[in-house]
Amino acid sequence: MRFFLIILTITLLKQNFCFAAIENKILVNVGNQIITSYELKNRVKTILVLNNKEINQENVNTTKKEALNFLINYKLKKGEILKFQIDSNNVSISEYLINISKNYNTDQKGFEKIFLDNNLSYDLFLDGIKTEFAWQRLIFQSYQDKININEEEIDEELNNLIKIQKETEEYNLAEIEIFLENNSDDKKRIDEIKKQINEIGFENTAIKFSKSLSALEGGNLGWITSQALTNVILNAVKNMKPGDVTEPIIKSDTALFIKLLEKRKIDFNDVNLQNMKNQIVSRKKNELLNLFSNSYLSKIKNNTLIEYNE
């Protein structure tokens, strides 16, 4: 089971205790959009409930910043997809909701009931999912002409591998990627990710914190051959045991955590070679799309007036 089954009943008294000081008001202006205290309250509670964490003042306080950052990014993405009239893929959303419901040992109606039972807005949650899928479509449409992969170089790389070895390793991996701000808060951010992985699990932490496009799938990357991995990641995972998580792999403005789920050896044959080639191409494309997504979001954030109301 990839998630804990939620067995949590929130009493009205406990809700009032945690949010008694929050009135329904505008907290942040994001360009021509607003974030209300109701949205923040709903997001905080959604994070805690879906991660099976107790609704208490300490957890509320530690989750507020994360929830607010999510809402700011959500509003920025929402503005762009409305501007360019990008629709989300209803089939992909339906498949995602089916999968996430299974993670809670229920179906879609049962998953919606979790929100109803805990006085949460399922509509806001669903719109966040739709926005993320539409954002991914926007990034792909905007940058697909810039995703150039030299397949001849990949073919040459595979042919060289065949000459020197008869089998290779394949890894089933998951990832968490977070933004860094290149300041003293980065260590706190990394320590918080480590803490969350220990407390709620890698997959829940990926959904909750990861900025990678794989976040909607709990960070799952599937089976990847060693040849499809960068040298940095390969060196980090090749001696790991299933269940191990790497130390953060620091890039210029991100930190990457990799979890090894399983590994196996495979023999070279025509089918495997084609799969290996597809994986390398897919990895390179996803790296570029993540780069473009992060760059696009940073650009519109820098060009948008974000005002915090006292």
C-alpha positions as CSV (number, residue, x, y, z in Angstrom):
1,M,0.0,0.0,0.0
2,R,1.6,3.2,-1.2
3,F,-0.3,5.4,1.2
4,F,-1.7,5.0,4.7
5,L,-5.4,4.3,4.9
6,I,-6.9,7.4,6.4
7,I,-8.9,6.6,9.6
8,L,-9.3,10.1,10.9
9,T,-12.3,11.9,12.3
10,I,-11.8,15.6,12.9
11,T,-14.0,17.1,15.6
12,L,-15.4,20.5,15.3
13,L,-13.7,21.5,18.5
14,K,-10.3,20.5,17.1
15,Q,-10.9,22.4,13.9
16,N,-11.9,25.5,15.9
17,F,-8.7,25.2,18.0
18,C,-6.4,25.1,15.1
19,F,-7.9,27.8,13.0
20,A,-9.8,29.9,15.5
21,A,-7.5,32.9,14.7
22,I,-8.0,32.7,10.9
23,E,-10.9,34.8,9.5
24,N,-12.0,34.6,5.9
25,K,-9.9,37.3,4.3
26,I,-7.5,38.0,1.5
27,L,-4.0,36.9,2.5
28,V,-2.0,37.3,-0.7
29,N,-2.5,39.1,-4.0
30,V,-0.9,37.2,-6.9
31,G,-1.2,39.5,-9.9
32,N,-4.9,39.9,-10.5
33,Q,-5.7,36.8,-8.4
34,I,-6.1,36.3,-4.7
35,I,-5.4,33.7,-2.0
36,T,-7.9,33.7,0.8
37,S,-7.6,32.4,4.3
38,Y,-10.3,29.8,3.4
39,E,-8.0,28.4,0.7
40,L,-5.0,28.3,3.0
41,K,-7.0,26.6,5.7
42,N,-8.3,24.1,3.3
43,R,-4.9,23.4,1.8
44,V,-3.3,22.9,5.2
45,K,-6.0,20.5,6.4
46,T,-5.9,18.6,3.0
47,I,-2.1,18.1,3.4
48,L,-2.5,16.8,6.9
49,V,-5.5,14.6,6.3
50,L,-4.1,13.0,3.2
51,N,-0.8,12.3,5.0
52,N,-2.6,10.9,8.0
53,K,-1.2,13.5,10.3
54,E,-2.9,14.7,13.4
55,I,-4.7,18.1,13.2
56,N,-3.0,20.0,15.9
57,Q,-1.6,23.5,16.2
58,E,2.0,22.3,15.8
59,N,1.3,20.5,12.6
60,V,-0.8,23.3,11.3
61,N,2.0,25.8,11.9
62,T,4.7,23.7,10.2
63,T,2.5,23.1,7.2
64,K,1.3,26.7,6.5
65,K,4.4,27.9,4.6
66,E,4.4,24.8,2.4
67,A,0.6,25.3,1.7
68,L,1.0,29.0,0.9
69,N,3.9,28.3,-1.5
70,F,1.7,25.7,-3.2
71,L,-1.2,28.2,-3.6
72,I,1.1,30.9,-5.0
73,N,2.5,28.5,-7.6
74,Y,-1.0,27.2,-8.3
75,K,-2.3,30.8,-8.9
76,L,0.6,31.6,-11.2
77,K,0.1,28.4,-13.2
78,K,-3.7,28.9,-13.3
79,G,-3.2,32.4,-14.7
80,E,-1.0,31.1,-17.5
81,I,-3.3,28.2,-18.6
82,L,-6.3,30.6,-18.6
83,K,-4.3,33.1,-20.6
84,F,-3.4,30.5,-23.3
85,Q,-6.7,28.6,-22.9
86,I,-5.0,25.3,-22.2
87,D,-7.3,22.4,-21.3
88,S,-6.2,19.5,-19.2
89,N,-6.4,15.9,-20.4
90,N,-9.6,14.4,-18.9
91,V,-8.4,10.9,-19.5
92,S,-5.1,11.4,-17.7
93,I,-6.9,13.1,-14.8
94,S,-9.4,10.2,-14.6
95,E,-6.6,7.6,-14.6
96,Y,-4.7,9.6,-11.9
97,L,-7.8,9.8,-9.6
98,I,-8.3,6.1,-10.0
99,N,-4.7,5.3,-9.1
100,I,-4.7,7.7,-6.1
101,S,-7.9,6.3,-4.8
102,K,-6.4,2.8,-4.9
103,N,-3.6,4.1,-2.8
104,Y,-6.2,4.8,-0.1
105,N,-7.8,1.3,-0.5
106,T,-11.0,2.8,-2.0
107,D,-12.5,4.0,-5.3
108,Q,-13.1,7.6,-6.5
109,K,-16.4,7.9,-4.5
110,G,-14.6,6.7,-1.4
111,F,-11.8,9.1,-2.0
112,E,-14.2,12.0,-2.4
113,K,-15.9,10.9,0.9
114,I,-12.6,11.4,2.7
115,F,-12.9,15.1,1.8
116,L,-16.6,15.2,2.8
117,D,-16.0,13.5,6.1
118,N,-13.2,15.9,7.0
119,N,-15.0,19.1,5.8
120,L,-12.6,19.7,3.0
121,S,-13.2,21.0,-0.5
122,Y,-12.8,18.2,-3.1
123,D,-13.4,20.8,-5.8
124,L,-10.3,22.8,-4.9
125,F,-8.2,19.6,-4.7
126,L,-9.5,18.5,-8.1
127,D,-8.9,22.0,-9.7
128,G,-5.3,21.8,-8.4
129,I,-4.9,18.5,-10.2
130,K,-6.4,19.8,-13.4
131,T,-4.2,22.9,-13.3
132,E,-1.1,20.8,-12.9
133,F,-2.0,18.6,-15.9
134,A,-2.8,21.6,-18.0
135,W,0.4,23.2,-16.9
136,Q,2.3,20.2,-18.2
137,R,0.6,20.5,-21.5
138,L,1.4,24.2,-21.7
139,I,5.1,23.5,-21.0
140,F,5.2,20.7,-23.7
141,Q,3.4,22.9,-26.3
142,S,5.6,25.9,-25.5
143,Y,8.9,24.0,-25.7
144,Q,8.4,20.9,-27.8
145,D,10.4,22.5,-30.7
146,K,13.4,23.0,-28.4
147,I,13.5,19.3,-27.3
148,N,16.1,18.1,-29.7
149,I,17.5,14.6,-29.0
150,N,20.4,13.3,-31.2
151,E,19.3,9.7,-31.7
152,E,22.4,8.8,-33.7
153,E,24.5,9.5,-30.6
154,I,22.2,7.3,-28.5
155,D,22.5,4.5,-31.0
156,E,26.3,4.8,-31.0
157,E,26.3,4.7,-27.2
158,L,24.2,1.5,-27.2
159,N,26.3,-0.2,-29.8
160,N,29.5,0.5,-27.7
161,L,27.8,-1.0,-24.7
162,I,27.0,-4.2,-26.6
163,K,30.7,-4.7,-27.4
164,I,31.9,-4.5,-23.8
165,Q,29.2,-6.3,-21.9
166,K,26.4,-8.9,-22.3
167,E,24.1,-7.8,-19.5
168,T,23.2,-4.7,-17.7
169,E,21.3,-3.6,-14.5
170,E,17.9,-2.0,-14.4
171,Y,16.6,0.1,-11.5
172,N,13.1,0.9,-10.4
173,L,13.4,4.4,-9.0
174,A,11.4,7.2,-7.5
175,E,12.5,10.9,-7.1
176,I,11.9,14.0,-5.1
177,E,13.1,17.3,-6.5
178,I,12.9,20.6,-4.6
179,F,13.9,24.1,-5.4
180,L,16.9,25.7,-3.6
181,E,17.2,29.4,-3.0
182,N,21.0,29.4,-2.4
183,N,20.7,30.8,1.1
184,S,20.8,29.6,4.7
185,D,17.2,28.2,4.4
186,D,18.4,25.5,2.0
187,K,19.8,23.3,4.7
188,K,16.5,23.6,6.7
189,R,14.6,22.7,3.6
190,I,16.7,19.6,2.9
191,D,16.5,18.6,6.6
192,E,12.7,18.9,6.5
193,I,12.5,16.7,3.4
194,K,14.5,14.0,5.2
195,K,12.3,14.3,8.2
196,Q,9.1,14.0,6.1
197,I,10.5,10.9,4.3
198,N,11.0,9.2,7.6
199,E,7.6,10.3,9.0
200,I,5.2,9.9,6.1
201,G,7.2,7.9,3.5
202,F,9.0,8.8,0.3
203,E,6.0,8.7,-2.0
204,N,3.8,11.0,0.2
205,T,6.7,13.4,0.5
206,A,7.1,13.4,-3.3
207,I,3.4,14.3,-3.7
208,K,3.6,16.9,-1.0
209,F,6.9,18.6,-1.8
210,S,8.4,17.6,-5.2
211,K,8.5,20.1,-8.0
212,S,9.3,17.4,-10.6
213,L,6.7,16.4,-13.2
214,S,6.7,13.0,-11.6
215,A,5.2,14.4,-8.3
216,L,1.7,13.5,-9.4
217,E,2.8,9.8,-9.5
218,G,4.4,10.0,-6.1
219,G,7.8,10.5,-7.7
220,N,7.7,7.1,-9.5
221,L,10.1,6.9,-12.5
222,G,9.6,3.2,-13.2
223,W,12.3,0.8,-14.5
224,I,15.4,2.6,-15.9
225,T,18.5,0.9,-17.2
226,S,21.9,2.0,-15.9
227,Q,22.8,3.4,-19.3
228,A,19.8,5.7,-19.2
229,L,20.9,7.3,-15.9
230,T,23.3,10.2,-15.5
231,N,26.7,9.3,-14.0
232,V,25.9,11.2,-10.8
233,I,22.7,9.3,-10.2
234,L,24.2,5.9,-11.3
235,N,27.1,6.3,-8.9
236,A,24.6,7.1,-6.2
237,V,22.3,4.1,-6.7
238,K,24.4,1.3,-8.0
239,N,25.6,0.2,-4.5
240,M,22.2,0.9,-2.8
241,K,19.8,-1.7,-1.5
242,P,16.1,-1.6,-2.3
243,G,14.4,0.9,0.0
244,D,17.5,3.1,0.4
245,V,17.3,6.8,-0.4
246,T,20.3,8.9,-1.6
247,E,21.7,11.9,0.1
248,P,20.5,15.0,-1.7
249,I,22.1,15.4,-5.2
250,I,22.7,19.2,-5.4
251,K,22.3,21.0,-8.7
252,S,22.5,24.7,-9.4
253,D,19.1,25.5,-8.0
254,T,17.6,22.2,-7.0
255,A,18.2,19.2,-4.7
256,L,17.3,15.7,-5.9
257,F,16.5,12.7,-3.7
258,I,16.4,9.2,-5.4
259,K,14.9,6.1,-3.8
260,L,15.8,2.6,-5.1
261,L,12.7,0.5,-5.1
262,E,14.1,-2.6,-6.9
263,K,16.9,-3.6,-9.2
264,R,17.5,-6.5,-11.5
265,K,19.9,-7.7,-14.2
266,I,18.8,-8.0,-17.8
267,D,20.4,-9.6,-20.9
268,F,20.9,-7.6,-24.0
269,N,18.5,-8.4,-26.9
270,D,16.7,-6.4,-29.5
271,V,13.7,-5.7,-27.3
272,N,15.8,-4.6,-24.4
273,L,18.0,-2.4,-26.5
274,Q,15.0,-0.6,-27.9
275,N,13.6,-0.2,-24.4
276,M,17.0,1.2,-23.3
277,K,17.0,3.6,-26.2
278,N,13.5,4.7,-25.4
279,Q,14.4,5.3,-21.7
280,I,17.4,7.4,-22.6
281,V,15.4,9.5,-24.9
282,S,12.6,9.8,-22.4
283,R,15.0,10.7,-19.6
284,K,16.6,13.5,-21.7
285,K,13.2,14.9,-22.7
286,N,11.9,14.9,-19.1
287,E,15.1,16.6,-17.9
288,L,14.5,19.3,-20.5
289,L,10.8,19.6,-19.7
290,N,11.5,19.9,-16.0
291,L,14.1,22.6,-16.7
292,F,11.7,24.5,-18.9
293,S,8.9,24.2,-16.4
294,N,11.0,25.5,-13.5
295,S,12.4,28.3,-15.7
296,Y,8.9,29.3,-16.9
297,L,7.5,29.3,-13.4
298,S,10.4,31.4,-12.0
299,K,10.0,33.9,-14.9
300,I,6.3,34.5,-14.3
301,K,6.8,34.7,-10.6
302,N,9.5,37.4,-11.0
303,N,7.2,39.3,-13.4
304,T,4.1,39.1,-11.2
305,L,3.4,41.4,-8.3
306,I,2.9,39.2,-5.2
307,E,1.7,41.2,-2.2
308,Y,1.3,39.7,1.3
309,N,-1.4,41.4,3.3
310,E,-0.7,41.9,7.0
